[in-house]
Amino acid sequence: MKSTSLTIVLVLVFGALAHGQNVPPRGPYNTLEGGITDGVVIKDEVPIRSAVPYEHVRLADYVWSKRVFSRIDAREKLNHEIFFPFDEFDSQFKPPASESDVDGPLWIKHQERWSLWTVILRHVMLGDLPVYMVSNPDYNPAQVVEDGYQFKYPIERISGSEDYFLNEDYQSSINGVIAALGQGPVFEVNIDGSLEKLQNDPEITQSSQGQTFEVWFDSIVDLSFDPTRSDMLTFDRADLEIRWNKSVANGGSGLIRDDGPISFQSSEGITAYNIKEDWFFDKERSVLDKRIIAIAPVCKYTKTEPKQHKELRGNMVVFRDGIESFYSQEMSEFSPLENEPTIQLEMFWLYFPDLRNVMVNYYTYNDRSDAQWMSFDDLFWKRKFNAQIYRTSDKFDREIEDYRFGVDALYEAEKIKGEIRKWEHDVWNY
């Protein structure tokens, strides 16, 4: 009887794997090609688990709440299960063109378990995680306010979960927050008898601001020149339009550029996770509870010139061949970080319940027993991490470091925790 049950389980598991060959599995399996099982048992729970719903809280029982922002730092040993093991991208890795390319050999991942960033990046590409930008992309960077934790700036999808592979604009927006990008060299457009090099013609640069491709194209073509002559155009018009749509011409500069280099952020470059959570008292259960609302991966960016006492983000810092690098527009290539000043900032925000539905199928390391690994969802549910408060809701809408500095900021964070514990204690003080 036991043998029959085991056979049925194996048939179901391998049947599911065979059926889902075109859709990457939700977690790393310990079943390999050739009927090899890397271990004693098959981890058949990985692809089928779903997140346990939160306890329902009635508005009438929601009697006290405090919004808290905290940082989970990669340097703390208690948090290492979230940040390790590291993944790595081969220098030839390019944005995947289909679901089957996501787990290709050029993205080098651990065989048994992945870091939280690897899970996030994988499912952002697969379309399971809606992404919210940290600021309004339509604003001038010098005037931007990074309030993306309010879910105000979603990267909109059109065709659903496969937008990353089908929608070029969506993929470009996503790559802008998960990878370090650079501008390619200026694309030289030559039209016989009418135009020399685009970058040497300031009038074209100025007149192209806010124009469509058709208007710009008509403005540079000498309409008095016979269009039936085959030697008029030395390039493919459709290809030029594609380059126009991709280029910084849409930003008003008028320059047509080749596609620039791209280097995806690896788990080694993630320095922290910022979480937005509500601490609240549920009168029905008589408990002070915590619930994470949003989470944001944090990495290094180069600093730009401060404006009004605020440091602005520059280029994303990534690891290339184990070296911290950033794309230098002056050098037109990725350069070692060396003495370049950096600042740690959020890359983007995720709605935490969306992430729960994904990370519940991925395990974290348990240093006590390899047979009792917990999922990432279990780790956050059980609060098996350490986070430092850097902001709370207050009348000034400010971070702690805006009014406390250095060690005083740490004392202030502990003071806030103490005040919350004191409130809970006073509830039971008769």
C-alpha beads as a LAMMPS data file, in Angstrom:
LAMMPS data file: protein, C-alpha beads

430 atoms
429 bonds

1 atom types
1 bond types

-500.0 500.0 xlo xhi
-500.0 500.0 ylo yhi
-500.0 500.0 zlo zhi

Masses

1 110.0

Atoms # bond

1 1 1 0.000 0.000 0.000
2 1 1 2.820 2.367 0.906
3 1 1 4.607 1.509 -2.322
4 1 1 1.474 2.280 -4.331
5 1 1 1.022 5.637 -2.581
6 1 1 4.647 6.553 -3.217
7 1 1 4.271 5.657 -6.889
8 1 1 1.194 7.861 -7.212
9 1 1 3.031 10.785 -5.590
10 1 1 6.025 10.372 -7.900
11 1 1 3.797 10.189 -10.970
12 1 1 1.966 13.373 -9.942
13 1 1 5.205 15.239 -9.194
14 1 1 7.008 14.292 -12.380
15 1 1 3.815 14.729 -14.375
16 1 1 3.577 18.281 -13.097
17 1 1 7.210 18.883 -14.008
18 1 1 6.711 17.525 -17.520
19 1 1 3.553 19.528 -18.026
20 1 1 5.265 22.726 -16.858
21 1 1 8.363 22.519 -19.022
22 1 1 7.476 25.759 -20.781
23 1 1 6.762 27.534 -17.474
24 1 1 9.715 27.689 -15.070
25 1 1 9.115 25.991 -11.684
26 1 1 8.356 28.169 -8.703
27 1 1 11.293 26.972 -6.651
28 1 1 14.570 25.052 -7.105
29 1 1 13.843 21.318 -7.212
30 1 1 16.141 18.575 -5.983
31 1 1 15.143 16.412 -8.965
32 1 1 17.600 16.456 -11.857
33 1 1 17.715 15.034 -15.350
34 1 1 18.249 11.303 -15.651
35 1 1 16.006 10.418 -12.705
36 1 1 18.474 11.776 -10.137
37 1 1 17.133 12.876 -6.753
38 1 1 19.620 15.092 -4.927
39 1 1 18.650 13.946 -1.434
40 1 1 16.565 11.367 0.377
41 1 1 13.106 12.703 -0.498
42 1 1 11.554 14.819 -3.257
43 1 1 10.586 18.282 -2.070
44 1 1 7.135 17.964 -3.581
45 1 1 5.646 20.791 -1.490
46 1 1 7.643 23.542 -3.185
47 1 1 5.387 24.253 -6.201
48 1 1 1.993 23.932 -4.495
49 1 1 2.076 25.938 -1.271
50 1 1 0.000 29.108 -0.881
51 1 1 0.339 31.868 1.699
52 1 1 -1.757 31.571 4.852
53 1 1 -4.209 34.504 4.936
54 1 1 -3.790 37.118 7.648
55 1 1 -6.182 37.179 10.561
56 1 1 -9.167 39.349 9.685
57 1 1 -9.268 42.603 11.654
58 1 1 -12.517 44.530 11.987
59 1 1 -12.397 48.310 11.845
60 1 1 -14.191 48.442 15.217
61 1 1 -11.373 46.384 16.779
62 1 1 -8.615 48.429 15.139
63 1 1 -8.211 50.790 18.101
64 1 1 -4.580 51.947 17.804
65 1 1 -1.987 51.977 15.019
66 1 1 1.485 53.307 14.258
67 1 1 3.129 53.260 10.832
68 1 1 6.773 52.240 11.041
69 1 1 9.518 52.065 8.405
70 1 1 12.457 49.776 9.208
71 1 1 15.637 48.596 7.508
72 1 1 16.778 44.955 7.373
73 1 1 20.550 45.289 7.026
74 1 1 22.610 42.671 5.189
75 1 1 25.539 43.147 7.586
76 1 1 23.685 41.635 10.564
77 1 1 24.207 37.905 11.020
78 1 1 20.584 37.311 11.974
79 1 1 19.566 38.525 8.514
80 1 1 21.973 36.449 6.446
81 1 1 19.332 33.867 5.491
82 1 1 17.568 36.614 3.526
83 1 1 20.627 37.773 1.563
84 1 1 22.527 34.522 0.878
85 1 1 23.489 32.658 -1.268
86 1 1 24.701 35.082 -3.927
87 1 1 23.777 34.669 -7.570
88 1 1 25.819 35.901 -10.520
89 1 1 25.229 37.053 -14.080
90 1 1 27.506 36.092 -16.906
91 1 1 28.761 39.072 -18.890
92 1 1 26.812 37.755 -21.904
93 1 1 23.460 37.697 -20.045
94 1 1 20.758 39.699 -21.782
95 1 1 17.111 40.406 -20.943
96 1 1 15.300 37.066 -21.411
97 1 1 13.084 36.852 -24.481
98 1 1 10.735 34.198 -23.042
99 1 1 9.883 32.404 -19.809
100 1 1 12.208 29.542 -20.688
101 1 1 15.142 31.982 -20.921
102 1 1 14.707 33.222 -17.341
103 1 1 16.482 30.202 -15.868
104 1 1 19.103 29.964 -18.584
105 1 1 22.720 29.010 -17.861
106 1 1 23.955 32.614 -17.983
107 1 1 22.143 33.429 -14.720
108 1 1 24.168 31.396 -12.254
109 1 1 22.077 30.450 -9.218
110 1 1 22.466 28.039 -6.308
111 1 1 21.121 24.564 -6.968
112 1 1 19.075 24.158 -3.734
113 1 1 18.041 27.593 -2.496
114 1 1 18.058 31.223 -3.565
115 1 1 18.343 34.574 -1.862
116 1 1 15.254 36.745 -1.541
117 1 1 16.556 39.061 -4.272
118 1 1 16.944 36.136 -6.704
119 1 1 13.337 35.159 -6.006
120 1 1 12.116 38.747 -6.455
121 1 1 14.035 39.377 -9.670
122 1 1 12.934 36.063 -11.166
123 1 1 9.259 36.694 -10.539
124 1 1 9.401 40.330 -11.596
125 1 1 10.528 39.017 -14.983
126 1 1 7.846 36.306 -14.945
127 1 1 5.192 38.938 -14.259
128 1 1 4.071 37.684 -10.836
129 1 1 5.101 40.841 -8.966
130 1 1 3.732 44.301 -9.821
131 1 1 6.491 46.894 -9.415
132 1 1 6.088 50.415 -8.022
133 1 1 8.699 53.044 -8.825
134 1 1 10.225 55.106 -6.020
135 1 1 9.313 58.440 -7.605
136 1 1 7.328 60.033 -10.384
137 1 1 9.230 59.314 -13.623
138 1 1 7.737 62.394 -15.278
139 1 1 9.370 64.839 -12.833
140 1 1 12.722 66.519 -13.126
141 1 1 15.224 64.402 -11.111
142 1 1 16.379 67.523 -9.277
143 1 1 12.842 68.149 -8.030
144 1 1 11.754 64.575 -7.411
145 1 1 10.224 63.407 -4.134
146 1 1 10.756 59.705 -3.476
147 1 1 7.354 58.728 -2.097
148 1 1 6.908 55.472 -3.987
149 1 1 6.167 53.609 -0.752
150 1 1 2.614 54.943 -1.167
151 1 1 2.217 52.796 -4.335
152 1 1 1.690 55.953 -6.407
153 1 1 3.844 55.074 -9.428
154 1 1 3.140 51.561 -10.739
155 1 1 4.861 50.305 -13.869
156 1 1 1.724 49.605 -15.849
157 1 1 1.195 46.288 -17.592
158 1 1 -0.948 45.807 -20.673
159 1 1 -0.957 42.140 -21.657
160 1 1 -0.673 40.596 -18.203
161 1 1 2.101 38.413 -16.835
162 1 1 4.055 38.167 -20.105
163 1 1 4.553 41.904 -20.537
164 1 1 8.276 41.651 -19.798
165 1 1 8.713 39.476 -22.894
166 1 1 6.099 41.061 -25.170
167 1 1 5.927 44.747 -24.227
168 1 1 9.104 46.630 -25.086
169 1 1 8.157 49.738 -23.103
170 1 1 7.355 47.685 -20.010
171 1 1 10.622 45.762 -20.255
172 1 1 12.542 49.013 -20.623
173 1 1 10.845 50.467 -17.524
174 1 1 11.542 47.329 -15.491
175 1 1 15.171 47.167 -16.607
176 1 1 15.537 50.766 -15.476
177 1 1 14.957 49.735 -11.844
178 1 1 16.580 46.277 -11.736
179 1 1 19.738 46.931 -13.742
180 1 1 22.479 49.452 -14.386
181 1 1 21.989 51.006 -17.786
182 1 1 24.064 53.200 -20.011
183 1 1 23.474 55.227 -23.144
184 1 1 24.960 53.859 -26.312
185 1 1 26.935 55.942 -28.809
186 1 1 25.118 58.480 -30.962
187 1 1 23.615 56.839 -34.010
188 1 1 24.705 58.623 -37.168
189 1 1 21.824 59.267 -39.535
190 1 1 22.816 60.060 -43.114
191 1 1 20.280 61.209 -45.686
192 1 1 21.871 62.023 -49.011
193 1 1 21.508 65.649 -49.938
194 1 1 19.667 66.694 -46.811
195 1 1 21.399 65.749 -43.559
196 1 1 24.887 65.254 -42.315
197 1 1 25.565 63.929 -38.800
198 1 1 22.679 64.368 -36.431
199 1 1 24.786 65.169 -33.391
200 1 1 26.484 68.028 -35.264
201 1 1 23.244 69.782 -36.190
202 1 1 21.983 71.866 -33.220
203 1 1 18.909 73.032 -35.128
204 1 1 17.666 69.476 -35.469
205 1 1 18.362 68.818 -31.789
206 1 1 16.289 71.817 -30.789
207 1 1 13.434 71.335 -33.263
208 1 1 12.912 67.662 -32.349
209 1 1 11.736 68.373 -28.816
210 1 1 8.227 67.044 -28.265
211 1 1 7.789 65.920 -31.867
212 1 1 6.670 62.567 -33.179
213 1 1 8.920 60.515 -35.410
214 1 1 6.909 61.386 -38.519
215 1 1 7.136 65.136 -37.882
216 1 1 10.849 64.896 -37.130
217 1 1 11.485 62.711 -40.173
218 1 1 9.665 65.116 -42.500
219 1 1 11.589 68.048 -41.044
220 1 1 14.995 66.565 -41.877
221 1 1 14.140 65.175 -45.284
222 1 1 14.515 67.617 -48.129
223 1 1 11.019 67.406 -49.608
224 1 1 12.226 69.049 -52.812
225 1 1 14.546 66.094 -53.346
226 1 1 13.065 63.368 -55.560
227 1 1 11.885 60.637 -53.097
228 1 1 11.723 58.071 -55.899
229 1 1 15.480 58.051 -56.193
230 1 1 16.722 54.924 -54.475
231 1 1 19.959 56.521 -53.331
232 1 1 18.188 59.159 -51.221
233 1 1 18.057 57.119 -48.023
234 1 1 21.068 55.182 -46.805
235 1 1 19.221 53.465 -43.936
236 1 1 16.052 51.513 -43.290
237 1 1 13.229 53.879 -42.231
238 1 1 11.530 51.267 -40.036
239 1 1 14.806 50.613 -38.198
240 1 1 15.310 54.346 -37.666
241 1 1 11.811 54.641 -36.194
242 1 1 12.534 51.798 -33.767
243 1 1 15.713 53.533 -32.678
244 1 1 13.822 56.828 -32.348
245 1 1 11.235 55.240 -30.062
246 1 1 13.980 53.730 -27.885
247 1 1 16.219 56.765 -27.822
248 1 1 16.541 59.814 -25.615
249 1 1 14.851 61.751 -28.401
250 1 1 11.633 61.169 -26.493
251 1 1 13.170 63.170 -23.675
252 1 1 13.662 66.158 -25.905
253 1 1 17.373 65.990 -26.754
254 1 1 16.807 64.903 -30.321
255 1 1 19.746 62.484 -30.289
256 1 1 19.343 59.006 -31.743
257 1 1 21.488 56.486 -29.883
258 1 1 22.312 52.810 -30.193
259 1 1 21.148 50.502 -27.428
260 1 1 23.339 50.976 -24.382
261 1 1 24.969 48.293 -22.216
262 1 1 22.989 46.658 -19.413
263 1 1 24.157 44.896 -16.250
264 1 1 21.543 43.302 -13.973
265 1 1 21.772 43.770 -10.235
266 1 1 22.872 40.573 -8.500
267 1 1 22.098 39.520 -4.939
268 1 1 25.605 40.566 -3.906
269 1 1 24.668 44.176 -4.628
270 1 1 21.607 44.193 -2.334
271 1 1 22.650 45.878 0.906
272 1 1 19.303 45.963 2.758
273 1 1 15.530 45.749 2.528
274 1 1 13.317 48.592 3.665
275 1 1 9.927 47.553 4.980
276 1 1 6.809 49.603 5.580
277 1 1 4.616 48.083 8.272
278 1 1 1.770 48.926 10.608
279 1 1 1.947 48.124 14.308
280 1 1 -1.603 47.970 15.619
281 1 1 -3.702 46.777 18.536
282 1 1 -6.494 44.322 17.785
283 1 1 -9.100 44.596 20.528
284 1 1 -10.823 41.342 19.595
285 1 1 -7.666 39.256 20.015
286 1 1 -6.179 41.602 22.645
287 1 1 -2.782 41.629 20.943
288 1 1 -0.337 44.202 19.625
289 1 1 0.313 42.920 16.119
290 1 1 2.611 43.888 13.224
291 1 1 1.810 43.594 9.546
292 1 1 4.211 44.359 6.661
293 1 1 2.563 46.416 3.928
294 1 1 5.432 47.001 1.467
295 1 1 9.050 46.014 0.950
296 1 1 11.839 47.549 -1.134
297 1 1 15.295 46.161 -2.023
298 1 1 18.100 48.639 -1.339
299 1 1 21.375 48.959 -3.223
300 1 1 24.130 51.495 -3.792
301 1 1 23.935 54.415 -6.181
302 1 1 26.550 56.986 -7.029
303 1 1 25.884 60.406 -5.534
304 1 1 25.041 63.453 -7.548
305 1 1 25.434 67.038 -6.438
306 1 1 23.285 67.735 -3.371
307 1 1 20.379 70.088 -3.989
308 1 1 18.663 71.781 -1.068
309 1 1 20.498 69.544 1.422
310 1 1 19.274 66.396 -0.352
311 1 1 21.600 63.890 -2.022
312 1 1 20.223 62.670 -5.349
313 1 1 20.699 59.209 -6.808
314 1 1 23.089 58.802 -9.688
315 1 1 23.953 55.500 -11.403
316 1 1 23.226 52.088 -9.931
317 1 1 26.238 50.191 -8.588
318 1 1 26.448 46.527 -9.646
319 1 1 28.952 43.709 -9.281
320 1 1 30.742 42.770 -12.490
321 1 1 33.256 39.935 -12.162
322 1 1 33.189 40.487 -8.394
323 1 1 34.039 44.200 -8.672
324 1 1 31.663 47.019 -7.737
325 1 1 31.110 48.988 -10.931
326 1 1 28.900 51.693 -12.383
327 1 1 28.295 52.919 -15.895
328 1 1 30.339 56.037 -16.561
329 1 1 28.842 58.134 -19.335
330 1 1 32.118 60.021 -19.689
331 1 1 34.015 56.764 -20.290
332 1 1 31.098 55.135 -22.165
333 1 1 31.710 51.909 -20.239
334 1 1 31.361 50.289 -16.837
335 1 1 34.075 51.510 -14.491
336 1 1 35.226 50.256 -11.053
337 1 1 33.634 52.171 -8.203
338 1 1 36.936 52.956 -6.463
339 1 1 36.644 56.356 -4.699
340 1 1 33.280 57.365 -6.136
341 1 1 30.935 58.438 -3.289
342 1 1 27.793 56.314 -2.933
343 1 1 24.414 56.407 -1.227
344 1 1 22.060 53.520 -0.384
345 1 1 18.529 53.939 -1.735
346 1 1 15.461 51.858 -2.582
347 1 1 15.353 50.364 -6.073
348 1 1 11.551 49.965 -6.190
349 1 1 8.648 48.961 -3.941
350 1 1 6.569 45.777 -3.855
351 1 1 3.188 45.190 -2.253
352 1 1 4.083 42.637 0.414
353 1 1 0.971 40.389 0.054
354 1 1 1.947 39.950 -3.622
355 1 1 5.427 38.895 -2.556
356 1 1 4.018 36.480 0.048
357 1 1 2.245 34.517 -2.665
358 1 1 5.599 34.045 -4.397
359 1 1 8.149 33.552 -1.619
360 1 1 6.009 30.995 0.262
361 1 1 7.383 28.447 -2.232
362 1 1 11.062 29.144 -1.549
363 1 1 13.049 27.871 1.410
364 1 1 15.598 29.610 3.621
365 1 1 18.510 27.938 5.368
366 1 1 18.106 26.354 8.816
367 1 1 21.456 25.896 10.556
368 1 1 19.958 23.322 12.941
369 1 1 18.546 20.835 10.422
370 1 1 18.578 20.547 6.629
371 1 1 15.262 18.686 6.867
372 1 1 13.422 21.578 8.513
373 1 1 13.964 24.552 6.246
374 1 1 11.300 27.231 6.509
375 1 1 9.932 29.310 3.659
376 1 1 10.661 33.019 3.287
377 1 1 7.049 33.659 4.214
378 1 1 7.554 31.725 7.466
379 1 1 10.680 33.763 8.169
380 1 1 8.828 37.082 7.905
381 1 1 5.752 35.735 9.713
382 1 1 7.877 34.591 12.666
383 1 1 9.940 37.812 12.586
384 1 1 13.219 35.888 12.364
385 1 1 15.124 38.995 11.304
386 1 1 16.350 42.194 12.883
387 1 1 15.240 45.576 11.566
388 1 1 16.189 49.090 12.632
389 1 1 13.497 51.784 12.603
390 1 1 14.396 54.763 10.402
391 1 1 11.034 56.488 10.144
392 1 1 7.599 56.595 11.762
393 1 1 4.393 58.469 11.093
394 1 1 4.565 61.955 12.589
395 1 1 3.252 65.447 11.938
396 1 1 6.376 66.457 9.986
397 1 1 6.468 63.373 7.702
398 1 1 10.229 62.998 8.133
399 1 1 12.880 60.388 8.733
400 1 1 14.715 60.042 12.029
401 1 1 17.985 61.177 10.444
402 1 1 16.322 64.462 9.527
403 1 1 16.418 65.505 13.186
404 1 1 18.796 63.023 14.873
405 1 1 22.291 62.127 13.707
406 1 1 24.707 59.237 14.207
407 1 1 24.260 57.320 17.421
408 1 1 21.473 59.680 18.465
409 1 1 19.402 58.312 15.581
410 1 1 19.830 54.797 16.991
411 1 1 18.771 55.975 20.428
412 1 1 15.738 57.648 18.890
413 1 1 14.759 54.406 17.124
414 1 1 14.994 52.495 20.400
415 1 1 12.990 55.225 22.099
416 1 1 10.192 54.751 19.562
417 1 1 10.167 51.001 20.213
418 1 1 10.044 51.688 23.928
419 1 1 7.074 54.028 23.543
420 1 1 5.157 51.376 21.590
421 1 1 5.897 48.728 24.220
422 1 1 4.870 51.172 26.928
423 1 1 1.536 51.757 25.177
424 1 1 0.909 48.006 25.078
425 1 1 1.869 47.693 28.745
426 1 1 -0.465 50.519 29.757
427 1 1 -3.381 48.740 28.101
428 1 1 -3.129 46.049 30.785
429 1 1 -2.352 48.396 33.649
430 1 1 -5.416 48.292 35.888

Bonds

1 1 1 2
2 1 2 3
3 1 3 4
4 1 4 5
5 1 5 6
6 1 6 7
7 1 7 8
8 1 8 9
9 1 9 10
10 1 10 11
11 1 11 12
12 1 12 13
13 1 13 14
14 1 14 15
15 1 15 16
16 1 16 17
17 1 17 18
18 1 18 19
19 1 19 20
20 1 20 21
21 1 21 22
22 1 22 23
23 1 23 24
24 1 24 25
25 1 25 26
26 1 26 27
27 1 27 28
28 1 28 29
29 1 29 30
30 1 30 31
31 1 31 32
32 1 32 33
33 1 33 34
34 1 34 35
35 1 35 36
36 1 36 37
37 1 37 38
38 1 38 39
39 1 39 40
40 1 40 41
41 1 41 42
42 1 42 43
43 1 43 44
44 1 44 45
45 1 45 46
46 1 46 47
47 1 47 48
48 1 48 49
49 1 49 50
50 1 50 51
51 1 51 52
52 1 52 53
53 1 53 54
54 1 54 55
55 1 55 56
56 1 56 57
57 1 57 58
58 1 58 59
59 1 59 60
60 1 60 61
61 1 61 62
62 1 62 63
63 1 63 64
64 1 64 65
65 1 65 66
66 1 66 67
67 1 67 68
68 1 68 69
69 1 69 70
70 1 70 71
71 1 71 72
72 1 72 73
73 1 73 74
74 1 74 75
75 1 75 76
76 1 76 77
77 1 77 78
78 1 78 79
79 1 79 80
80 1 80 81
81 1 81 82
82 1 82 83
83 1 83 84
84 1 84 85
85 1 85 86
86 1 86 87
87 1 87 88
88 1 88 89
89 1 89 90
90 1 90 91
91 1 91 92
92 1 92 93
93 1 93 94
94 1 94 95
95 1 95 96
96 1 96 97
97 1 97 98
98 1 98 99
99 1 99 100
100 1 100 101
101 1 101 102
102 1 102 103
103 1 103 104
104 1 104 105
105 1 105 106
106 1 106 107
107 1 107 108
108 1 108 109
109 1 109 110
110 1 110 111
111 1 111 112
112 1 112 113
113 1 113 114
114 1 114 115
115 1 115 116
116 1 116 117
117 1 117 118
118 1 118 119
119 1 119 120
120 1 120 121
121 1 121 122
122 1 122 123
123 1 123 124
124 1 124 125
125 1 125 126
126 1 126 127
127 1 127 128
128 1 128 129
129 1 129 130
130 1 130 131
131 1 131 132
132 1 132 133
133 1 133 134
134 1 134 135
135 1 135 136
136 1 136 137
137 1 137 138
138 1 138 139
139 1 139 140
140 1 140 141
141 1 141 142
142 1 142 143
143 1 143 144
144 1 144 145
145 1 145 146
146 1 146 147
147 1 147 148
148 1 148 149
149 1 149 150
150 1 150 151
151 1 151 152
152 1 152 153
153 1 153 154
154 1 154 155
155 1 155 156
156 1 156 157
157 1 157 158
158 1 158 159
159 1 159 160
160 1 160 161
161 1 161 162
162 1 162 163
163 1 163 164
164 1 164 165
165 1 165 166
166 1 166 167
167 1 167 168
168 1 168 169
169 1 169 170
170 1 170 171
171 1 171 172
172 1 172 173
173 1 173 174
174 1 174 175
175 1 175 176
176 1 176 177
177 1 177 178
178 1 178 179
179 1 179 180
180 1 180 181
181 1 181 182
182 1 182 183
183 1 183 184
184 1 184 185
185 1 185 186
186 1 186 187
187 1 187 188
188 1 188 189
189 1 189 190
190 1 190 191
191 1 191 192
192 1 192 193
193 1 193 194
194 1 194 195
195 1 195 196
196 1 196 197
197 1 197 198
198 1 198 199
199 1 199 200
200 1 200 201
201 1 201 202
202 1 202 203
203 1 203 204
204 1 204 205
205 1 205 206
206 1 206 207
207 1 207 208
208 1 208 209
209 1 209 210
210 1 210 211
211 1 211 212
212 1 212 213
213 1 213 214
214 1 214 215
215 1 215 216
216 1 216 217
217 1 217 218
218 1 218 219
219 1 219 220
220 1 220 221
221 1 221 222
222 1 222 223
223 1 223 224
224 1 224 225
225 1 225 226
226 1 226 227
227 1 227 228
228 1 228 229
229 1 229 230
230 1 230 231
231 1 231 232
232 1 232 233
233 1 233 234
234 1 234 235
235 1 235 236
236 1 236 237
237 1 237 238
238 1 238 239
239 1 239 240
240 1 240 241
241 1 241 242
242 1 242 243
243 1 243 244
244 1 244 245
245 1 245 246
246 1 246 247
247 1 247 248
248 1 248 249
249 1 249 250
250 1 250 251
251 1 251 252
252 1 252 253
253 1 253 254
254 1 254 255
255 1 255 256
256 1 256 257
257 1 257 258
258 1 258 259
259 1 259 260
260 1 260 261
261 1 261 262
262 1 262 263
263 1 263 264
264 1 264 265
265 1 265 266
266 1 266 267
267 1 267 268
268 1 268 269
269 1 269 270
270 1 270 271
271 1 271 272
272 1 272 273
273 1 273 274
274 1 274 275
275 1 275 276
276 1 276 277
277 1 277 278
278 1 278 279
279 1 279 280
280 1 280 281
281 1 281 282
282 1 282 283
283 1 283 284
284 1 284 285
285 1 285 286
286 1 286 287
287 1 287 288
288 1 288 289
289 1 289 290
290 1 290 291
291 1 291 292
292 1 292 293
293 1 293 294
294 1 294 295
295 1 295 296
296 1 296 297
297 1 297 298
298 1 298 299
299 1 299 300
300 1 300 301
301 1 301 302
302 1 302 303
303 1 303 304
304 1 304 305
305 1 305 306
306 1 306 307
307 1 307 308
308 1 308 309
309 1 309 310
310 1 310 311
311 1 311 312
312 1 312 313
313 1 313 314
314 1 314 315
315 1 315 316
316 1 316 317
317 1 317 318
318 1 318 319
319 1 319 320
320 1 320 321
321 1 321 322
322 1 322 323
323 1 323 324
324 1 324 325
325 1 325 326
326 1 326 327
327 1 327 328
328 1 328 329
329 1 329 330
330 1 330 331
331 1 331 332
332 1 332 333
333 1 333 334
334 1 334 335
335 1 335 336
336 1 336 337
337 1 337 338
338 1 338 339
339 1 339 340
340 1 340 341
341 1 341 342
342 1 342 343
343 1 343 344
344 1 344 345
345 1 345 346
346 1 346 347
347 1 347 348
348 1 348 349
349 1 349 350
350 1 350 351
351 1 351 352
352 1 352 353
353 1 353 354
354 1 354 355
355 1 355 356
356 1 356 357
357 1 357 358
358 1 358 359
359 1 359 360
360 1 360 361
361 1 361 362
362 1 362 363
363 1 363 364
364 1 364 365
365 1 365 366
366 1 366 367
367 1 367 368
368 1 368 369
369 1 369 370
370 1 370 371
371 1 371 372
372 1 372 373
373 1 373 374
374 1 374 375
375 1 375 376
376 1 376 377
377 1 377 378
378 1 378 379
379 1 379 380
380 1 380 381
381 1 381 382
382 1 382 383
383 1 383 384
384 1 384 385
385 1 385 386
386 1 386 387
387 1 387 388
388 1 388 389
389 1 389 390
390 1 390 391
391 1 391 392
392 1 392 393
393 1 393 394
394 1 394 395
395 1 395 396
396 1 396 397
397 1 397 398
398 1 398 399
399 1 399 400
400 1 400 401
401 1 401 402
402 1 402 403
403 1 403 404
404 1 404 405
405 1 405 406
406 1 406 407
407 1 407 408
408 1 408 409
409 1 409 410
410 1 410 411
411 1 411 412
412 1 412 413
413 1 413 414
414 1 414 415
415 1 415 416
416 1 416 417
417 1 417 418
418 1 418 419
419 1 419 420
420 1 420 421
421 1 421 422
422 1 422 423
423 1 423 424
424 1 424 425
425 1 425 426
426 1 426 427
427 1 427 428
428 1 428 429
429 1 429 430
